Amino acid sequence: MAITCDVAILGGGTGGYVAAIRAAQLGKNVVIIEQDKLGGTCLHRGCIPSKSLLRSAELYADMKESESYGIEADGVRLAFDKVQKRKDNIVEKLHQGVQYLMRKNKIQVIHGVGRVIGPSIFSPRSGAVAVELADGEMETIVSTHLIIATGSRPRHLPGLEPDGKYVMTSDHALLMQELPASIIIVGGGVIGVEWASMLHDFGVDVTIIESSSQILPAEDEEIGKEMNRLLSGRGIKIMTGAELLTESYEVKDNQVTLRVNYEGQEHQLNSDKLLISIGRIGNAENIGLENTDVRVDRGLIVVNKFMQTTEPHIYAIGDVIGGLQLAHAASHEGLAAVHHLAGEQEMAYRKEWTPRCVYTRPEAASVGLTEKQALAQGYEVKSGKYPFSANGKALVFGMSDGFVKVIADKATNDILGVHMIGPHVTELIGSAALAQVLDATPWEIGSMAHAHPTLSEILGEASLAVDGKATGI
């Protein structure tokens, strides 16, 4: 007999399990189908393990600079095996937490490989899921609504297919037991610069190759330029506007060699490892979509603002639909889908309200439009910028590089975007995102009394700077 439920969710990553919890809270009978571990990429191969490594790298770098704080410490040593063990313990603790939430909310979890099937004896319409269990047996899940949350995987570069030894993706890099002496990172987006910052702090010689004119190409130009300056200043080699000659790749004497066209000249690069970080591909293949009328465009499932596909009872969320491909975006897409299928108050997902974070040293964060995007959309913009070098708490922390930039619409004074680079800005961006949701103006943020001394003061000053009224400089 088939298992029947109100909501079936194909994929138990961040978006999938959050959607499942909300559906259960709304009284729905929920089944999750997951072929690996609950928590998905974010918990096991992305956000959490990488941020654990980044925190260890940051602390190691701080300890080596402790004399500048008046603390003399000898014999600071990196024990990378313990760094990895700490990371694994954090992941396991959170994994247990997700499993507990499934039990608490009475969500049935079926472990196996699921494929969407067409109309059958079980259901007169497509959307049921056939699941191949670990023992080879089959199970069928029939639901009133289906949410596809199958996530994504690292994109490969033809000619530089990962082997896990010399050519790695971030999945492989997270499992390294020993640090290489040197590494070339292909791709200067978020994942690439995070790994560059982390590995350099661990003592690895790092080179970034980026084909765009700036690293962090999706971010505001001023953020990209500042990040380039700060990472370069730490000794990370950065080649932007570079063309990688993949056919030149070879391994000699346990070293990767390849050539790059950069600034009009051909350069040969050598390193112990190569990390490919050129984005991610949605997992829309081999999940049975050919048995449905769900529309797929360039490998991504097409949805409306409520996450509905072209089959109204089938929804899709997370990396498999493209967009920002962030864990918190997937979660909110899942909430939007569940509220819609349950007939609850509209909770449409809005990309412009979603913060974007880069966990380098220093961090970067943003929400809304870049200045170039705002101009391209026809806005007449005004902006204000305020440096961390004028912020007392940043000086106390010993981290005074960077700035906050606020972009507003001249006609309405509405905030269009906020862009930050500096200490702990991934914690500050939430206030800017709330301002977007509440349709605040720079004046309203600037008129609020921010506690002193705090890093948060900088958002108020940058907002006042939009109209030339910053008080600190």
Sequence and secondary structure as in RCSB ss.txt:
>XXXX:A:sequence
MAITCDVAILGGGTGGYVAAIRAAQLGKNVVIIEQDKLGGTCLHRGCIPSKSLLRSAELYADMKESESYGIEADG
VRLAFDKVQKRKDNIVEKLHQGVQYLMRKNKIQVIHGVGRVIGPSIFSPRSGAVAVELADGEMETIVSTHLIIAT
GSRPRHLPGLEPDGKYVMTSDHALLMQELPASIIIVGGGVIGVEWASMLHDFGVDVTIIESSSQILPAEDEEIGK
EMNRLLSGRGIKIMTGAELLTESYEVKDNQVTLRVNYEGQEHQLNSDKLLISIGRIGNAENIGLENTDVRVDRGL
IVVNKFMQTTEPHIYAIGDVIGGLQLAHAASHEGLAAVHHLAGEQEMAYRKEWTPRCVYTRPEAASVGLTEKQAL
AQGYEVKSGKYPFSANGKALVFGMSDGFVKVIADKATNDILGVHMIGPHVTELIGSAALAQVLDATPWEIGSMAH
AHPTLSEILGEASLAVDGKATGI
>XXXX:A:secstr
  EEEEEEEE  BHHHHHHHHHHHHTT  EEEEESS TBHHHHHHSHHHHHHHHHHHHHHHHHHTGGGGT     
    HHHHHHHHHHHHHHHHHHHHHHHHHTT EEEEEEEEEE S SS SSS EEEEEETTS EEEEEEEEEEE  
 EEE   TT    SSSEE HHHHTT SS  SEEEEE  SHHHHHHHHHHHHTT EEEEEESSSSSSTTS HHHHH
HHHHHHHHTT EEEES EEEEEEEEEETTEEEEEEEETTEEEEEEESEEEE S EEE  SSSSGGGS   EETTE
E   TT B SSTTEEE GGGG TT  HHHHHHHHHHHHHHHTT S     GGG  EEE SSSEEEEEE  HHHHH
HTT  EEEEEEEGGG HHHHHHT    EEEEEEETTT  EEEEEEEETTHHHHHHHHHHHHHTT  HHHHHHS  
 SS TTHHHHHHHHHTTT  S  
